[in-house]
Amino acid sequence: MVGTSARLLRLLSLLQTHRDWSGAELADRLGVTARTVRRDVERLRQLGYPVNAVRGTAGYRLGAGASLPPLLLDDDEAVAVVVGLRTSAGGSVAGIEETSLRALTKLEQVLPSRLRHRVNTLHAATVRVGGSGPTVSPDTLMAIADACRRRERLRFDYTSPHRVDTSRSVEPHSLVSFGRHWYLVAWDTDRDDWRTFRVDRLRPRPPTGPRFAPRRPHLPAARRHRNPVGAGLDDHIGRHRLHPRQRPTGARRRPPRPGHPLPAGRTRRRVI
C-alpha cells in the first residue's frame, strides 16, 4: 500500500505539469505497466482529481474540476507560495488580507519542519517598511482585466489628481502594479492618445464593449510606469536640465524650443 500511495503521488505530480501524457510515457516514468497506470488513473478520479482521456493519443490530461483537490508542491514552490501569501496580506488589494491569512494558516500547518524553519527565518529577518496607500477593489481589477482579455472598450468615471470628475471611454491595454498603486494603460478614444489611469480613482460603468483591434503601444507598458506621476503618458517623458559640469562628453547642445528659453550654460536632454 505504501508503494501504491507513493506511485499515486508521483503520477499526480507528473499530471500537474500541464501537458498531455500517453499511457506508455507514464508507465515508463513510473516503472509499471500500462494496465497499472490505468488503475492508478481511476484511483485518482475516485479521489476527486479530474483526469481526462485525450482522444486519439490514448493519453491523459489533468483538467479543472468543480472543487479544488489537494495540490503537490515541491520545497521551493511551497516557500514561494507562503512568501506570496504573506506579502499579499499587507498588499494594495482591498478585502484580500483575511483570505490570504486563512490560506497561509492552512498551508503552514502542513509544511514540513525544514520548510517551516526556512519560512520563519525569512520572516524574522524581513522588515516591512510601513507605507499607507490606496487600495483597489478586486472586482474592479477583474472587470478591467476581463476587458483587456476580451479586447472590449471600457467606460468608467475617473477622478483626476485635482479632484475633477470625468467620464472616460478607453481601449484597455494592460494593468500595471507599481509599489502600492495599480495603473491601467489604455488608448483614450476621446483624446486619441495613450493614457495611464490610477485604478483606485476609477469606477467602471458596465457593460463593456464594443470590441476593438489591439493597438501597439509606443513603449512597453512596464517602461511607462518606471516613474508613474500622472494620468498622461506625456507625464512619463521628462526633461532634465544639466549644468555644463554634468554634461556627458560629446553631448550636443540642442536648441531650445521657441517660448522655452534656457539660462546661459544650460542644455536640455529628453529622458524617459
Backbone torsions as a table, in degrees:
resi	resn	phi	psi	omega
1	MET	NA	-36.1	178.8
2	VAL	-63.4	-41.5	178.5
3	GLY	-63.2	-40.3	179.5
4	THR	-64.4	-43.7	-179.8
5	SER	-62.9	-44.0	178.8
6	ALA	-63.3	-37.6	179.9
7	ARG	-68.4	-37.7	177.8
8	LEU	-63.4	-41.0	178.2
9	LEU	-64.8	-40.6	178.0
10	ARG	-64.8	-41.3	178.3
11	LEU	-62.5	-43.6	179.2
12	LEU	-63.7	-39.1	178.6
13	SER	-62.1	-39.9	177.9
14	LEU	-66.3	-42.6	-178.0
15	LEU	-67.5	-23.4	-178.6
16	GLN	-81.8	4.5	179.4
17	THR	-85.8	9.1	173.3
18	HIS	58.9	52.7	172.9
19	ARG	-149.8	164.6	177.6
20	ASP	-85.6	135.1	178.7
21	TRP	-117.4	134.3	171.6
22	SER	-81.0	157.5	178.8
23	GLY	-60.5	-35.9	-179.1
24	ALA	-67.7	-39.5	178.8
25	GLU	-63.5	-44.3	179.6
26	LEU	-64.3	-41.5	179.4
27	ALA	-62.1	-39.4	179.7
28	ASP	-67.6	-42.5	179.8
29	ARG	-64.8	-37.5	-175.5
30	LEU	-90.0	-13.0	-179.2
31	GLY	71.7	35.6	-179.8
32	VAL	-131.6	-177.5	178.8
33	THR	-87.7	163.4	177.1
34	ALA	-61.9	-33.2	178.3
35	ARG	-64.6	-40.0	177.5
36	THR	-64.7	-38.2	177.1
37	VAL	-60.4	-44.1	180.0
38	ARG	-61.9	-40.2	178.5
39	ARG	-65.8	-41.8	-179.6
40	ASP	-66.4	-37.6	177.3
41	VAL	-62.2	-40.3	179.3
42	GLU	-65.7	-37.2	177.1
43	ARG	-63.4	-41.9	177.9
44	LEU	-62.4	-39.1	177.7
45	ARG	-63.2	-38.7	178.3
46	GLN	-66.8	-27.2	177.8
47	LEU	-83.4	-1.5	176.2
48	GLY	104.0	4.3	178.6
49	TYR	-89.2	121.7	-177.9
50	PRO	-79.7	84.5	177.8
51	VAL	-89.0	111.6	-175.4
52	ASN	-95.9	145.8	174.9
53	ALA	-82.3	137.5	179.1
54	VAL	-96.9	120.7	-176.6
55	ARG	-67.5	142.4	173.7
56	GLY	84.4	-14.7	-178.0
57	THR	-121.8	-0.2	-176.2
58	ALA	52.0	41.3	-176.5
59	GLY	-119.2	-172.7	-174.9
60	TYR	-137.3	151.7	177.6
61	ARG	-145.7	137.7	177.8
62	LEU	-84.4	117.5	-178.3
63	GLY	-98.8	-177.4	177.7
64	ALA	-90.7	134.3	-178.4
65	GLY	-108.0	179.8	179.6
66	ALA	-75.3	-24.7	178.2
67	SER	-126.4	165.3	-177.2
68	LEU	-95.6	107.2	178.1
69	PRO	-78.0	169.5	177.7
70	PRO	-59.5	144.7	179.2
71	LEU	-107.0	153.3	175.1
72	LEU	-104.0	124.7	179.0
73	LEU	-124.5	137.9	173.1
74	ASP	-80.1	178.9	-172.9
75	ASP	-59.6	-48.5	-177.5
76	ASP	-65.1	-38.8	179.0
77	GLU	-64.8	-41.9	179.8
78	ALA	-63.0	-43.8	178.8
79	VAL	-64.3	-41.3	-180.0
80	ALA	-62.1	-40.5	179.5
81	VAL	-65.5	-42.9	179.3
82	VAL	-62.4	-45.9	179.4
83	VAL	-62.2	-41.4	179.2
84	GLY	-63.8	-40.4	179.2
85	LEU	-66.2	-40.7	178.5
86	ARG	-65.5	-35.6	177.9
87	THR	-68.6	-44.2	-177.7
88	SER	-69.0	-23.9	179.2
89	ALA	-63.3	-23.8	177.2
90	GLY	-117.9	29.1	-174.7
91	GLY	-88.4	-161.2	-171.9
92	SER	-105.4	5.9	178.0
93	VAL	-97.2	120.0	-174.8
94	ALA	-67.3	140.3	173.5
95	GLY	81.3	0.2	-177.3
96	ILE	-96.3	-9.9	-175.4
97	GLU	-61.7	-50.7	-177.4
98	GLU	-64.3	-41.2	178.8
99	THR	-62.4	-41.6	179.2
100	SER	-64.0	-40.5	-179.6
101	LEU	-66.6	-38.1	177.6
102	ARG	-64.1	-45.9	179.0
103	ALA	-64.2	-38.0	179.6
104	LEU	-64.1	-41.7	179.4
105	THR	-62.7	-43.2	179.5
106	LYS	-63.6	-41.8	-177.3
107	LEU	-69.7	-42.2	-178.1
108	GLU	-66.8	-25.3	178.9
109	GLN	-67.8	-26.5	-176.6
110	VAL	-107.2	2.3	178.0
111	LEU	-69.2	137.3	172.2
112	PRO	-61.5	156.1	-175.8
113	SER	-59.0	-35.2	-178.6
114	ARG	-66.1	-36.1	178.6
115	LEU	-77.4	-36.5	178.0
116	ARG	-62.0	-35.7	177.6
117	HIS	-66.2	-41.7	178.8
118	ARG	-62.8	-44.8	-178.5
119	VAL	-65.2	-44.7	-179.4
120	ASN	-66.3	-34.5	177.5
121	THR	-63.6	-44.4	178.0
122	LEU	-64.3	-41.8	-179.1
123	HIS	-65.0	-41.4	-178.2
124	ALA	-68.5	-28.9	-177.6
125	ALA	-91.7	-1.2	-176.7
126	THR	-99.0	132.8	175.9
127	VAL	-112.0	119.2	176.9
128	ARG	-87.7	119.5	178.5
129	VAL	-77.7	119.8	-179.0
130	GLY	-62.1	142.4	179.2
131	GLY	-173.2	110.3	179.8
132	SER	-79.7	150.9	179.1
133	GLY	-159.0	167.2	-179.3
134	PRO	-69.2	148.7	175.4
135	THR	-108.3	154.7	179.7
136	VAL	-119.5	154.5	-179.8
137	SER	-79.2	134.6	175.2
138	PRO	-57.9	-34.2	178.9
139	ASP	-63.9	-38.8	178.0
140	THR	-65.4	-44.9	178.0
141	LEU	-59.6	-43.0	-179.0
142	MET	-67.7	-37.7	178.5
143	ALA	-62.6	-42.7	179.8
144	ILE	-68.6	-45.9	-179.7
145	ALA	-60.2	-39.2	179.9
146	ASP	-66.3	-39.8	177.4
147	ALA	-65.4	-37.7	176.2
148	CYS	-62.7	-44.3	-177.0
149	ARG	-67.4	-41.9	-177.9
150	ARG	-80.3	-12.0	-175.6
151	ARG	57.3	52.2	178.5
152	GLU	-115.9	141.3	-178.8
153	ARG	-61.5	142.0	-176.2
154	LEU	-118.1	132.6	176.1
155	ARG	-115.8	140.8	-178.9
156	PHE	-159.5	159.6	171.3
157	ASP	-90.9	136.9	-173.9
158	TYR	-132.2	136.5	176.6
159	THR	-106.9	118.8	-177.4
160	SER	-75.1	168.6	176.1
161	PRO	-58.4	-21.7	179.4
162	HIS	-94.7	16.2	176.0
163	ARG	66.1	31.4	176.7
164	VAL	-100.8	124.8	-178.3
165	ASP	-91.6	130.8	177.4
166	THR	-136.7	160.9	173.6
167	SER	-105.3	129.3	-175.0
168	ARG	-122.0	150.2	174.8
169	SER	-130.7	119.8	-171.9
170	VAL	-135.3	162.6	168.6
171	GLU	-103.0	101.9	-173.1
172	PRO	-68.1	137.8	179.6
173	HIS	-106.5	-52.5	-176.8
174	SER	-165.0	159.5	171.8
175	LEU	-99.4	139.6	179.1
176	VAL	-128.3	128.2	175.5
177	SER	-100.1	122.4	-178.6
178	PHE	-133.3	110.6	-177.0
179	GLY	63.0	-124.6	178.2
180	ARG	-102.7	19.5	-178.9
181	HIS	-120.4	149.2	172.6
182	TRP	-113.7	138.6	-179.2
183	TYR	-127.1	147.3	172.0
184	LEU	-108.3	123.4	172.8
185	VAL	-95.1	125.7	-173.9
186	ALA	-153.8	158.1	172.8
187	TRP	-90.7	116.5	-179.9
188	ASP	-81.2	112.3	-175.0
189	THR	-70.0	-28.3	179.7
190	ASP	-76.7	-35.4	-178.1
191	ARG	-97.2	-4.1	176.2
192	ASP	53.2	48.7	-178.4
193	ASP	-163.7	164.1	175.4
194	TRP	-74.2	142.0	177.9
195	ARG	-141.1	157.0	170.8
196	THR	-118.6	144.3	-177.2
197	PHE	-130.7	135.3	172.3
198	ARG	-70.4	123.1	-175.5
199	VAL	-65.3	-32.9	-179.8
200	ASP	-69.8	-9.3	-179.9
201	ARG	-103.7	1.2	-178.1
202	LEU	-115.3	152.2	-180.0
203	ARG	-130.8	107.3	-176.6
204	PRO	-60.2	148.8	177.1
205	ARG	-122.0	92.4	-179.4
206	PRO	-67.9	160.5	0.9
207	PRO	-86.3	169.1	175.6
208	THR	-86.8	170.0	176.5
209	GLY	116.6	164.2	2.4
210	PRO	-77.7	177.0	179.1
211	ARG	-73.9	157.6	-179.2
212	PHE	-139.1	157.6	174.3
213	ALA	-81.1	129.5	-175.3
214	PRO	-64.3	142.3	176.0
215	ARG	-99.6	159.3	178.2
216	ARG	-100.2	116.7	-179.5
217	PRO	-62.5	153.6	178.0
218	HIS	-69.2	-31.4	179.9
219	LEU	-131.7	152.0	174.9
220	PRO	-56.6	145.7	-177.0
221	ALA	-58.5	-38.3	-178.3
222	ALA	-64.5	-37.5	-179.0
223	ARG	-69.5	-30.5	179.0
224	ARG	-60.4	-28.8	-172.1
225	HIS	-107.0	20.1	176.9
226	ARG	-63.1	-35.4	175.7
227	ASN	-139.8	69.6	-177.6
228	PRO	-67.9	122.1	-176.2
229	VAL	-132.3	1.0	-178.9
230	GLY	-171.4	-169.3	-175.1
231	ALA	-86.6	-21.9	-175.9
232	GLY	-105.5	148.6	178.2
233	LEU	-64.9	-25.3	177.7
234	ASP	-61.5	-24.6	179.9
235	ASP	-68.7	-19.5	-178.7
236	HIS	-87.7	-7.5	179.4
237	ILE	-105.9	101.4	-174.2
238	GLY	-105.0	172.2	177.2
239	ARG	-127.5	128.8	-176.0
240	HIS	-114.7	124.8	-178.9
241	ARG	-91.5	128.7	-174.7
242	LEU	-110.4	138.6	170.2
243	HIS	-74.3	150.7	-178.9
244	PRO	-51.7	-34.5	-179.3
245	ARG	-71.5	-18.9	178.2
246	GLN	-92.4	-8.3	-173.1
247	ARG	-71.6	130.0	-179.9
248	PRO	-65.5	152.5	-179.6
249	THR	-60.9	133.7	177.4
250	GLY	81.8	0.2	-179.3
251	ALA	-67.9	133.8	-179.9
252	ARG	-91.4	140.1	178.3
253	ARG	-76.5	128.2	176.9
254	ARG	-95.5	135.4	178.8
255	PRO	-66.6	139.0	179.2
256	PRO	-67.0	151.8	177.2
257	ARG	-70.0	151.4	176.6
258	PRO	-57.4	135.8	179.4
259	GLY	86.4	0.0	179.7
260	HIS	-130.8	65.5	-179.2
261	PRO	-66.9	149.8	178.0
262	LEU	-115.4	149.0	176.0
263	PRO	-61.0	155.5	179.8
264	ALA	-59.2	139.6	177.8
265	GLY	83.4	4.8	179.5
266	ARG	-112.0	155.3	176.9
267	THR	-135.0	165.2	-176.8
268	ARG	-118.5	131.1	175.0
269	ARG	-125.9	139.0	-179.5
270	ARG	-91.2	124.6	-179.4
271	VAL	-126.9	153.8	179.4
272	ILE	-119.1	NA	NA
